[in-house]
Amino acid sequence: MPSSPAPFAPFEWMIAWRYLRAKRAEGGVSVMTWISLIGITLAVFALIATLAVRSGFRAEFVDTILGANAHVTVYNSGQVEAQTGRVDRTIENYDEMAAQLREVEGVTRVAPLVKGQVMANARSSNAGVQVFGIKPEDLKTIPRVADPETAQGDIERFSEGVAIGSGVARELGVRLGDKIKLISPNGVKTAFGTSPRVNAYDVVYIFTAGRYDIDRVRVYLPFEEAQGFFNREGRADELEVMVADPERVEEMTLPLMRAAGDRSQVWTWKDASRRFLRTLEVEDNVMFIILSILVLVAAMNIISGLIMLVKNKGRDIGILRTMGLTEGSVLRVFFICGAFTGIIGTVFGVILGCLFAIYIDPIFSFVEAMMGGQVWDPSIRGIYHLPAQLQFDDVLSAVGLSLGLSFVVTIFPARRAARMNPVEALRYE
């Protein structure tokens, strides 16, 4: 008894390849094949491009947070002053507390800070800014601020003046060497009340952290100078803690609180950005679902093409069946036809998506040039450019989704061809 041929035998590939190369008389099949191919290519390209931009945006956003802000902020819960009734959250023993926090495993740096919101003035320009009082040696360890490639001036001269964000400099119209005035409403206490405090400082350093909302409002002042300016003599407002692994910062919350003392509280970078990160996660899931539907719609074109192919090749199927071709062989022939379209479309889509992610900067520059203006507004989106980060997992998920849908939708018309009765197929031939 002759043995049946192995699945996906060479003759099955040969027949499928002949069917894919439709003749002029069967131009409809050829057109549908091209439509399916282009549709899957564009759908996979859109999916990979969206996933790359999503990953790049989150990575850029997190990098700007971790590169210019504390990973963990430690502050006191506060106590009410008997005379004024004001809640005092300042830290008097900040050096001792900082030394205890440095002993916690995973902590890389601890810096005391004095913070306050004031008005900055230069000539006729005014801007609301947030002042960070910090020691010069601690300022040098902030990656996004101490980056010499994006900054202007000498950070070594920080003790001689102030360091301001590029957005503040642009808002006030100042450059290196100019003076700015910092005006605090809570200034000198006199017999007639509290008068505003106004101090002038030289601009010795201008930084670009990469986040519009940071560069637009942040000013760094030497720690001792900030203590005097904000009436914090011998005290700090909070402690800025940097850790080795910011993504696992939640695991360090309890050890840090124990090291800081009973009155201490901690606030991590994830706590501060939780709503935004959660929004990004929800948006990612929704976009993936929407684009998955787009891939499904593109894959459905394969069904149309295969149904037309089965209809046109009914006589051939009948002849092949009478020659001894099994239902399984016929099914595999038409499955190869549909799967081949899905595979080629997926390959082209992956190539286009990867090229888009790699060359996104020149592509976006071209789009802005064609639009005749700035398309990306950093004041709305926070960062200065549209980032893209190509990740293997994203590409793999796009490929798996496309091939999976292409293979699944191919099975139905292939089964229809396999179950065709050869007698009925040849009756009117």
Residue pairs with C-beta under 8 A, 6 or more apart in sequence:
4 326
5 11
5 329
7 328
7 332
8 332
8 336
9 329
12 329
12 332
12 333
12 336
13 336
15 320
15 333
16 333
16 334
16 336
16 337
16 340
19 309
19 313
19 333
19 334
19 337
20 33
20 337
20 340
20 341
22 29
22 30
22 33
22 309
26 312
28 308
28 312
29 305
29 308
29 309
29 312
32 301
32 304
32 305
32 308
33 305
33 341
35 301
35 305
36 298
36 299
36 301
36 302
36 304
36 305
36 341
36 342
36 345
37 341
37 344
37 345
37 348
38 345
39 297
39 298
39 299
39 301
39 345
40 295
40 298
40 299
40 301
40 302
40 341
40 342
40 345
40 346
40 349
40 402
40 406
41 345
41 346
41 348
41 349
41 352
42 298
42 349
43 291
43 294
43 295
43 297
43 298
43 299
43 349
43 402
44 295
44 345
44 346
44 348
44 349
44 350
44 352
44 353
44 398
44 399
44 402
45 348
45 349
45 352
45 353
45 356
46 291
46 294
46 353
47 288
47 291
47 292
47 294
47 295
47 349
47 353
47 398
47 401
47 402
48 349
48 350
48 352
48 353
48 354
48 356
48 357
48 394
48 395
48 398
49 353
49 356
49 357
49 388
50 287
50 288
50 291
51 288
51 391
51 394
51 395
51 397
51 398
52 353
52 356
52 357
52 360
52 388
52 389
52 390
52 391
52 394
53 357
53 360
53 386
53 387
53 388
54 280
54 283
54 284
54 287
55 388
55 389
55 390
55 391
55 394
56 357
56 360
56 386
56 387
56 388
56 389
57 280
57 383
57 386
57 387
58 277
58 280
59 387
59 389
60 210
60 383
60 387
61 273
61 276
61 280
61 382
61 383
63 144
63 210
64 144
64 209
64 210
64 211
64 214
64 382
64 383
65 211
65 269
65 272
65 273
66 246
66 269
67 142
67 143
67 144
67 145
67 209
67 210
68 142
68 143
68 144
68 145
68 209
68 210
68 211
68 214
68 218
69 214
69 269
69 272
70 240
70 241
70 242
70 269
71 241
71 242
71 243
71 246
71 249
71 268
71 269
72 241
72 242
72 243
72 249
72 252
72 253
72 256
72 266
72 267
72 268
72 269
73 238
73 239
73 240
73 241
73 266
73 267
73 268
74 97
74 101
74 238
74 239
74 241
74 256
74 260
74 264
74 265
74 266
75 89
75 91
75 237
75 238
75 239
75 264
75 265
75 267
76 89
76 90
76 91
76 263
76 264
76 265
77 89
77 263
77 264
77 265
78 87
78 88
78 89
79 87
79 88
79 263
80 86
80 87
80 88
81 87
81 88
89 237
90 232
90 235
90 236
90 237
91 97
91 112
91 235
91 236
91 237
91 238
91 239
92 234
92 235
94 112
94 235
94 236
94 239
95 112
97 239
97 260
97 261
97 264
98 110
98 111
98 112
98 239
100 259
100 260
100 261
101 107
101 110
101 239
101 241
101 256
101 259
101 260
102 110
103 259
104 252
104 255
104 256
104 259
105 255
106 243
106 244
106 245
106 252
107 241
107 242
107 243
107 244
107 252
107 256
108 242
108 243
108 244
109 138
109 141
109 240
109 241
109 242
110 239
110 240
110 241
110 242
111 134
111 135
111 138
111 141
111 239
111 240
112 135
112 223
112 236
112 238
112 239
112 240
113 132
113 133
113 134
113 223
113 236
113 237
113 238
113 239
113 240
114 131
114 132
114 133
114 134
114 221
114 223
114 226
114 227
114 230
114 232
114 235
114 236
114 237
115 130
115 131
115 132
115 133
115 237
115 238
116 130
116 131
116 133
116 184
116 186
116 226
116 229
116 230
116 237
117 128
117 129
117 130
117 131
118 128
118 129
118 131
118 182
118 183
118 184
119 126
119 127
119 128
119 129
119 182
119 183
119 184
120 126
120 127
120 128
120 129
120 164
120 168
120 172
120 180
120 181
120 182
120 183
120 219
121 172
121 180
121 181
121 182
121 183
122 172
122 173
122 174
122 178
122 179
122 180
122 181
123 173
125 171
125 172
125 173
126 172
127 168
127 171
127 172
127 217
128 217
129 164
129 168
129 182
129 217
129 218
129 219
130 217
130 218
130 219
131 182
131 219
131 220
131 221
131 226
131 229
131 230
132 218
132 219
132 220
132 221
132 226
133 220
133 221
133 222
133 223
133 225
133 226
133 227
133 229
133 230
133 232
134 220
134 221
134 222
134 223
134 226
134 240
135 222
135 223
136 155
136 156
136 158
136 159
136 222
138 223
138 240
139 145
139 146
139 155
139 158
139 163
139 220
140 146
140 155
141 242
144 207
144 209
144 210
144 214
145 151
145 163
145 207
145 209
145 220
146 155
146 207
147 207
147 208
148 155
150 207
150 208
150 210
151 205
151 206
151 207
151 208
152 176
152 205
152 206
152 207
153 163
153 176
153 203
153 204
153 205
153 206
154 204
154 205
155 163
155 205
157 204
157 205
158 204
158 205
158 220
158 222
159 222
160 202
160 204
161 201
161 202
161 203
161 204
161 205
162 180
162 182
162 201
162 202
162 203
162 204
162 205
162 219
162 220
162 221
163 204
163 205
163 206
163 207
163 219
163 220
164 174
164 180
164 203
164 205
164 206
164 207
164 218
164 219
164 220
165 206
165 207
165 208
165 209
165 214
165 215
165 216
165 217
165 218
165 219
166 206
166 207
166 208
166 215
167 212
167 215
167 216
167 217
168 215
168 216
168 217
168 218
168 219
169 175
169 203
169 206
171 216
172 180
174 180
174 203
175 203
175 206
176 203
176 204
176 205
176 206
177 202
177 203
178 202
178 203
179 200
179 201
179 202
179 203
180 200
180 201
180 203
181 198
181 199
181 200
181 201
182 198
182 199
182 200
182 201
182 219
182 221
182 229
183 196
183 197
183 198
184 196
184 197
184 198
184 229
184 230
185 194
185 196
186 194
186 197
186 230
186 231
187 194
187 195
187 196
187 197
187 198
188 194
188 195
188 197
189 231
197 229
199 229
201 221
205 220
207 215
208 215
209 215
209 218
210 383
210 384
211 382
211 383
212 378
212 379
212 381
212 382
212 383
212 384
213 382
216 379
221 229
226 232
227 233
227 234
227 235
227 236
239 260
241 256
243 249
243 252
246 269
249 268
249 269
249 270
250 268
250 270
253 266
253 268
256 264
256 266
257 264
257 265
257 266
260 266
270 277
292 401
295 401
295 402
295 405
296 405
298 345
299 342
299 402
299 405
299 406
299 408
299 409
300 409
302 338
302 341
302 342
302 406
302 409
302 410
303 338
303 409
303 410
303 412
303 413
305 338
305 341
306 334
306 337
306 338
306 410
306 413
306 414
306 417
307 413
307 416
309 334
309 337
309 413
310 317
310 334
310 413
310 416
310 417
310 420
313 417
314 420
314 425
315 425
315 426
315 429
317 330
317 417
317 420
317 422
317 425
318 420
318 422
318 423
318 424
318 425
318 426
318 429
319 422
319 426
320 329
320 330
321 330
321 420
321 422
321 425
322 422
322 426
327 418
327 419
328 418
330 414
330 417
330 418
330 420
331 414
331 415
331 417
331 418
332 414
333 414
333 417
334 410
334 413
334 414
334 417
334 418
335 407
335 410
335 411
335 414
337 410
338 406
338 407
338 409
338 410
338 413
338 414
339 406
339 407
339 410
341 406
342 402
342 403
342 405
342 406
342 407
342 410
343 403
343 406
345 402
345 406
346 399
346 402
346 403
346 406
349 398
349 402
350 395
350 398
350 399
353 395
353 398
354 390
354 395
356 363
356 388
357 388
357 389
357 390
358 390
360 386
360 387
360 388
361 385
364 375
364 376
364 385
364 386
367 375
368 374
368 375
368 376
376 384
376 385
376 386
378 384
